[in-house]
Every structure is written in C-alpha cells, then in structure tokens.
Amino acid sequence: MPNENPPPAPTGPLVAALAYDGLCAFEYGIAVEVFGLPRPEMGSDWYRFMTVAAEPGPLRAAGGLTVQAGIGLEGLLAADLIIVPGWRGAGSDPSPAVVEALRQAHARGARLMSMCSGVFVLAATGLLDGRRATSHWRYADVIRQRWPQIEFDADVLYVDEGDVLTSAGSAAGLDLALYVVRRDFGPEAANKVARRLVLPAHRNGGQRQYVERPVPAREGARLSDLIADMRARLDHPFTVGELAGLAAMSERTFNRRFLETTGETPAAWLAAARVDRARELLESRDIPIDELAELSGFGSAATLRHHFRRRLNISPTDYRASFGRPGSPG
C-alpha cells in the first residue's frame, strides 16, 4: 500500500549537476547518489538536486545513455553548489555561455566543484588561477602546460579552496562528495551516507598509491599485514628500523616498497593515520587534548596541533568546536 503521507520535500542547499553531450556517467552518478537521492532520515534541510543542461539536448552519456535535463544554464543562478562531472577532455573547451554562467553563479556565492577532468571546465573560468587544484594524475602535464597559473597537486584525493573544490580521478569524486556532506552537515551525516554507500567516510593517502607501479605479491602481502598492525597500534612509537625489521626488509627496500604501496613515506602515513584517529576522537570523545594526543599516537598536544593544522588547516580545538559532541573540553 503506498505511503499516504510521504515525507516533505527537502529544503536544504540546492545542488546542480552540469550535464553535457558526452557526459561522464560515473561521475554524474556520484553526484546523484550522494546529493540527489531521497534521504528522509537526514531531516528536512537535506540537499535538493537538479540536473542542468550545458547545451541543447537530448545529451548522450557514456554507456549509450541519454540524459534529458529539465532546465538550462539559467538553473545555475539558483544553485548553492554546482558540480561539474568529468569533462569531454582538455581539448574540448566549454562554451562561453557555460563559462559565463559558472562565473556569475560563483560571484553570487555558489560553490563550484569538479570531479576528475571536470577541472578543465573550472580552469576555463579562471576561478582556479592562483589556487590549488587537483584532477586525475594523468592530466598533470596538460594542466601545468595549459594553465600554469594553477597550483596543481597531483598527489591528493581532493582540494578544498573554500568556494571552489576539485577532486582527483573518478572515484575520488566520492571522497570529495562525502567531505562536502561532512562540511555541510557534520561527521554523523557523512558517516551515515558512507555506510549507505558501503564506503569508508575518509580514505588515507593520495593518488600516488594508484599510479601503476607493481609491487611483488609476497612483499605486498607482507606490507598489508604490517600496515594493519600499524593502524591497530597508532600509539606505538614506530621507527623505520623497527618497521623494516617486521617486514623482513632492509630499511632502503622497505622505504621504497612502502612508498610504492601507499603513496606516502612511513612517517607521512603514520602522521596521516594519527590525524584521522585524532579527528575520530575529537568527534566522539569528551577528553582533554593532552589525553587525546596520547591515544592518537602523537605523544604531546603540541605535536598533535602541529600535524593536525598542517594536514587539515584547522586546530584540534576549532575542529572539535565544529564537529565534536556538545560540551567537549577544548
């Protein structure tokens, strides 16, 4: 029997996904999955969603699909967040109408967000000039050559410049989308969406771990077990010598294999994992910063603050104020 009292339509931020001929269906699907599905359990202020046509349709999408958007570029003027899925390629410039519509929406206060090659569209607007941005690592050379004014970072999953956000290769769009949910609605909401997607709410490491660089199967398994042990004992003061011994490798070989496997040095990986642990504790535990630093493996509050601010550009106290439980100590 149909529900006679359907939940009211959400009233939250309006998300617009840009559709075009040659649409990258996967990235577009990410936008729909995270921001466009009905989620009454998230409350009445959850996202609203629409698809905006960048050009007259019907619009062909990857996989033989056709997309018929209900509104044209004028829809961007009402959007709070505009998502540009993966674009047709660096050699296909967006139309002047698309560029101008994005600039006007940004000037009005809308956030712009690209996934993978969607960065080419944002680059064409000039809104990334003098800012950090990312995309799939294989686009690094073309972006640096064509848009040298952009500070391109090929080794991160996403970049948040406040009003302009960019993500790395296709699946990193999920990482950025969950980050946006966290930023807009807090960690509990992001965790709920991640569980629905059967994904971690946050992934460690950068893109370098996904560049093709084969690691022998035996060494890969050895490192996998070791990394699991490191994650389980973040409060242990690991040294490279100790880790290399546990992996039955020389320190030089261990450092090289660890970098190839994770995209980070052992020290950088441990710092990132400890920051993630500290973030979880800040969100869930009412404990002083000194104790939290010990539990997360940093040893001292000063070391925690240094790494936390370096990686997240925010202090632990300010993070707790934004995402922690009410009444948590500073």
C-alpha positions in Angstrom: 0.0 0.0 0.0 1.5 3.4 -1.0 2.6 5.8 1.7 -0.3 8.2 2.1 1.9 10.7 4.0 5.2 11.0 2.1 8.0 13.0 3.8 8.1 16.6 2.8 10.5 17.7 0.1 13.8 18.8 1.5 14.6 22.5 1.8 18.4 22.4 2.1 21.1 23.6 -0.2 20.3 23.3 -3.9 22.9 21.1 -5.8 23.1 21.4 -9.6 24.9 18.8 -11.7 26.0 20.1 -15.1 25.1 17.7 -17.9 26.5 17.9 -21.5 26.8 15.9 -24.6 29.4 13.2 -23.9 28.6 13.2 -20.2 30.8 11.0 -17.9 28.1 8.8 -16.5 30.1 7.6 -13.4 30.9 11.0 -12.0 27.4 12.2 -12.8 26.1 9.1 -10.9 28.2 10.0 -7.9 26.5 13.4 -7.8 23.1 11.9 -8.0 23.8 9.1 -5.4 25.2 11.5 -2.8 23.2 14.6 -3.3 20.1 13.6 -5.4 18.6 10.5 -3.6 15.7 11.0 -1.2 17.1 10.7 2.3 14.2 11.5 4.7 16.2 10.1 7.6 18.6 13.1 7.2 16.0 15.7 8.0 14.1 18.3 6.1 17.1 20.5 5.5 18.9 17.9 3.3 20.0 18.7 -0.2 17.8 19.5 -3.1 19.1 18.4 -6.5 18.7 19.2 -10.2 20.4 18.5 -13.5 21.3 21.5 -15.6 21.9 21.1 -19.4 25.0 22.9 -20.6 23.7 22.7 -24.2 20.5 21.7 -26.0 19.6 18.1 -25.6 19.0 15.2 -25.6 22.5 14.7 -24.2 24.4 11.5 -24.8 26.2 9.9 -21.9 28.8 7.2 -21.6 27.4 3.7 -22.0 24.7 4.5 -24.5 22.5 6.5 -22.1 20.7 9.7 -23.0 20.1 12.4 -20.4 17.2 14.9 -20.8 17.7 17.8 -18.3 14.7 19.8 -17.2 16.4 23.2 -17.2 19.2 25.0 -19.0 22.1 27.1 -17.7 19.7 29.6 -16.1 19.2 26.9 -13.4 22.8 27.6 -12.1 21.7 31.1 -10.9 19.7 29.5 -8.1 22.2 26.7 -7.1 24.2 26.7 -3.9 26.6 24.0 -5.1 27.4 23.3 -8.8 29.0 20.0 -9.7 30.9 19.6 -13.0 31.4 15.8 -13.6 34.3 14.6 -15.7 34.6 16.6 -18.9 35.0 15.6 -22.5 38.7 16.3 -22.4 41.3 19.1 -22.2 41.0 19.7 -26.0 37.2 20.5 -25.7 36.7 23.9 -24.3 33.4 24.7 -22.6 31.2 27.2 -24.4 31.4 30.9 -23.5 27.8 30.5 -22.2 28.9 27.8 -19.7 31.9 29.8 -18.6 29.9 32.9 -18.0 27.1 31.1 -16.2 29.6 29.5 -13.8 31.3 32.8 -13.2 28.0 34.5 -12.5 26.9 31.7 -10.1 30.2 31.9 -8.3 30.0 35.7 -8.0 26.6 35.2 -6.5 28.0 32.9 -3.8 27.6 29.4 -5.2 30.3 26.8 -4.6 31.8 25.1 -7.6 33.0 21.5 -7.5 34.7 19.4 -10.2 35.2 15.7 -10.4 38.2 14.3 -12.3 38.5 16.0 -15.7 35.7 18.4 -14.8 38.6 20.6 -13.6 39.1 21.6 -17.3 35.8 23.5 -17.1 36.7 25.3 -13.9 40.1 26.1 -15.2 38.5 27.8 -18.3 36.6 30.1 -16.0 39.8 31.5 -14.5 38.5 30.8 -11.0 41.3 28.4 -10.2 44.1 31.0 -11.1 46.5 31.3 -8.2 44.8 28.4 -6.3 45.5 24.8 -5.5 43.5 22.2 -7.6 43.7 18.6 -8.5 42.5 16.1 -11.0 43.5 12.6 -12.2 47.2 12.3 -12.0 47.5 11.6 -15.8 46.2 15.1 -16.5 49.1 16.7 -14.5 51.2 17.6 -17.5 48.5 19.1 -19.7 47.1 21.2 -16.8 50.5 22.5 -15.9 51.3 23.4 -19.5 47.9 24.9 -20.4 47.1 26.6 -17.1 50.4 27.3 -15.4 48.8 29.8 -13.1 47.0 26.9 -11.3 48.9 25.3 -8.4 48.2 21.8 -9.5 48.6 19.0 -6.9 48.7 15.5 -8.4 49.1 13.7 -5.1 45.8 14.4 -3.2 42.3 13.0 -3.5 40.7 16.4 -3.4 41.3 20.1 -2.7 39.1 22.5 -0.8 39.7 26.1 -1.7 36.5 27.2 0.1 34.3 28.3 -2.7 36.0 26.0 -5.4 36.6 22.3 -4.8 38.3 19.8 -7.1 38.7 16.0 -6.9 41.2 13.6 -8.4 40.3 10.6 -10.6 36.7 9.4 -11.0 36.2 7.5 -7.7 37.8 10.4 -5.7 34.6 12.3 -6.5 33.0 10.1 -3.8 35.7 11.2 -1.4 35.1 14.9 -2.1 31.3 14.4 -2.1 31.4 12.8 1.4 33.8 15.6 2.5 31.2 18.2 1.4 28.5 16.4 3.3 30.7 16.4 6.4 31.4 20.1 5.9 27.7 21.0 5.4 26.0 18.6 7.9 28.7 17.2 10.2 30.5 13.9 10.6 27.5 11.9 11.7 25.7 12.7 8.4 28.8 11.9 6.3 29.2 8.6 8.2 25.5 7.7 7.5 25.9 8.4 3.8 29.2 6.5 3.7 27.6 3.4 5.3 24.7 3.5 2.8 27.4 3.5 0.1 29.4 0.8 1.8 32.4 3.1 1.8 34.8 4.5 4.4 33.9 8.0 5.3 37.5 9.0 4.7 40.4 7.4 2.8 44.1 7.8 3.8 46.8 8.6 1.3 46.9 10.4 -2.0 46.8 9.5 -5.7 50.3 8.3 -5.9 49.3 4.9 -4.4 47.1 4.3 -7.5 49.7 5.1 -10.2 50.7 1.8 -11.9 53.8 0.6 -10.0 53.7 -3.1 -9.4 54.8 -4.5 -6.1 55.7 -8.2 -5.8 52.8 -10.2 -4.4 54.7 -11.6 -1.5 56.0 -8.1 -0.4 52.6 -6.6 -0.9 51.0 -9.2 1.4 53.8 -8.6 3.9 53.2 -4.9 3.9 49.4 -5.3 4.0 49.8 -7.2 7.3 52.2 -4.7 8.7 50.0 -1.7 7.8 47.1 -3.3 9.5 49.3 -3.7 12.6 50.4 -0.1 12.4 46.8 1.1 12.2 45.9 -1.0 15.2 48.8 0.4 17.3 49.0 4.0 16.3 50.0 4.9 19.9 53.2 2.8 19.5 56.4 4.9 18.6 57.3 3.0 15.4 60.7 3.7 13.8 61.7 2.9 10.3 64.2 0.4 11.5 61.6 -1.4 13.6 59.1 -1.5 10.7 61.7 -2.7 8.2 62.6 -5.5 10.6 59.0 -6.5 11.0 58.7 -6.6 7.2 61.9 -8.6 6.8 63.4 -5.9 4.5 66.4 -3.6 4.6 65.4 0.0 5.5 66.1 1.2 2.0 63.9 -1.5 0.4 61.2 -1.0 3.0 61.0 2.7 2.4 60.8 2.2 -1.4 58.2 -0.5 -1.2 56.1 1.4 1.4 56.1 4.5 -0.9 55.1 2.4 -3.9 52.3 0.7 -2.0 50.8 3.6 -0.1 51.9 6.7 -1.9 53.5 8.1 1.3 56.6 7.6 3.4 56.2 5.6 6.6 56.4 8.8 8.6 53.9 10.6 6.5 51.5 7.6 6.5 51.7 7.4 10.3 51.1 11.1 10.7 48.0 11.0 8.4 46.6 7.9 10.2 47.2 9.5 13.6 45.4 12.7 12.5 42.5 10.6 11.3 42.4 8.9 14.7 42.6 12.3 16.5 39.7 13.5 14.3 37.6 10.5 15.3 38.3 11.1 18.9 37.5 14.8 18.7 34.2 13.9 17.1 33.2 11.2 19.6 35.1 11.6 23.0 34.9 14.2 25.7 38.5 14.0 26.7 41.2 16.7 27.1 43.6 17.4 24.2 46.6 16.0 26.1 44.9 12.6 26.6 43.7 12.7 23.0 47.3 13.3 21.8 48.4 10.2 23.7 45.6 8.0 22.4 46.2 9.0 18.8 49.9 8.4 18.9 51.3 11.9 18.9 52.5 11.9 22.5 52.0 15.6 23.1 49.4 18.2 22.5 52.0 20.4 20.7 52.8 17.6 18.2 49.2 16.9 17.7 48.4 20.5 17.0 51.3 20.8 14.5 50.3 17.8 12.4 46.6 18.4 12.7 46.9 22.0 11.4 49.4 21.0 8.8 47.1 18.4 7.3 43.7 19.9 7.8 44.4 23.6 8.1 42.5 23.9 11.3 43.4 23.5 15.0 42.1 20.5 17.0 40.1 22.9 19.2 38.4 24.6 16.3 37.7 21.2 14.7 36.1 20.0 17.9 34.0 23.1 18.1 32.7 22.4 14.6 32.3 18.7 14.6 32.6 17.4 18.2 30.0 16.5 20.7 28.4 19.4 22.5 30.2 20.2 25.7 33.5 18.6 24.8 36.5 20.1 26.6 38.9 22.2 24.5 
